[in-house]
Amino acid sequence: MKTTPIDLNTLLEKFLWQMTGEELHALVKEAVAENSPGIDSRKLAVGVPALAEAIGCCASTIYEIKRTHALDGAIVSQIGKKSVFDVELARQAADEFMRAKRSSNASEG
């Protein structure tokens, strides 16, 4: 499937609910790049399901970790209820959280 170039000015006039996933991705990528110079070298995930897929775990685990605010440092941007995550920072935070959870469970039993 061949994609056509996306005009960001046209997207800015569009309602969010009218955008395709590709259009939303382009808009988020542009917004993050404008607000965070050098961000292009980072791998980003838009939303918890995308982050779970990038890290290789289930979304419920990411939601559990996010509830404890352990992923706050990995959030690059927020668009409504959608968070844009730096995948590597999120992976590190998730690893630390799971290590702490395992050691806590081991000391209980």
C-alpha positions in Angstrom: 0.0 0.0 0.0 1.5 3.3 -1.1 1.1 6.2 1.3 0.5 9.8 0.2 2.4 12.7 1.8 0.5 14.1 4.7 -0.1 17.9 4.9 0.3 18.8 8.6 -1.6 22.1 8.2 -4.6 20.2 6.9 -4.4 17.8 9.9 -4.4 20.7 12.3 -7.8 21.8 11.0 -9.3 18.3 11.3 -11.1 16.9 14.3 -9.1 14.2 16.1 -11.9 11.7 15.7 -11.8 12.2 12.0 -8.1 11.2 11.6 -6.8 7.9 10.5 -4.2 6.2 12.6 -1.5 7.2 10.1 -2.6 10.9 10.3 -2.6 10.8 14.1 0.8 9.2 14.1 2.2 11.9 11.8 0.8 14.7 13.9 2.1 13.2 17.2 5.5 12.6 15.6 5.7 16.2 14.4 4.5 17.6 17.8 7.0 15.6 19.8 9.8 16.5 17.4 9.0 20.2 17.7 8.9 20.1 21.5 11.8 17.7 22.1 14.8 18.3 19.9 16.8 15.1 19.2 13.7 12.9 19.8 14.0 11.3 16.4 16.6 8.9 17.7 14.1 7.5 20.2 11.6 4.7 19.5 8.1 6.0 20.5 4.9 4.1 21.3 1.5 5.9 21.2 -0.8 4.4 23.8 -0.5 1.5 26.3 -1.3 -1.3 23.8 1.5 -0.1 21.4 3.9 0.1 24.4 3.0 -3.4 25.5 3.6 -4.8 22.0 7.0 -2.9 21.8 8.1 -4.2 25.2 6.7 -7.7 24.7 4.2 -8.0 27.6 0.5 -7.7 28.0 -1.3 -4.4 28.2 -2.7 -5.2 31.6 0.8 -5.3 33.0 1.5 -1.9 31.5 -1.7 -0.5 33.0 -0.7 -1.9 36.4 2.7 -0.3 36.2 1.3 3.0 34.9 -1.2 3.1 37.9 1.8 3.2 40.2 3.3 6.2 38.3 6.4 4.2 37.6 6.1 5.1 33.8 5.8 8.9 34.4 9.4 9.4 33.4 8.9 7.6 30.1 6.0 9.7 29.0 7.1 12.1 26.2 3.8 13.7 25.5 0.1 13.4 26.3 -2.7 13.8 23.7 -6.0 13.6 25.5 -5.9 10.3 27.3 -3.3 8.8 25.0 0.3 8.9 26.3 3.3 8.8 24.0 6.1 6.7 25.6 9.8 6.5 25.0 10.0 2.7 24.6 13.5 2.3 26.1 12.8 4.4 29.2 9.5 2.6 29.7 11.2 -0.8 29.3 13.7 0.2 32.0 11.0 1.4 34.3 8.9 -1.7 33.8 12.0 -3.9 34.5 12.6 -2.1 37.8 9.0 -2.3 38.8 8.8 -6.1 38.0 12.1 -6.7 39.9 10.8 -4.9 42.9 7.5 -6.7 42.7 9.3 -10.1 42.5 11.5 -9.3 45.5 8.5 -8.2 47.5 6.6 -11.4 46.7 9.7 -13.5 47.6 10.0 -11.8 51.0 6.4 -12.5 51.8 6.5 -16.2 51.1 
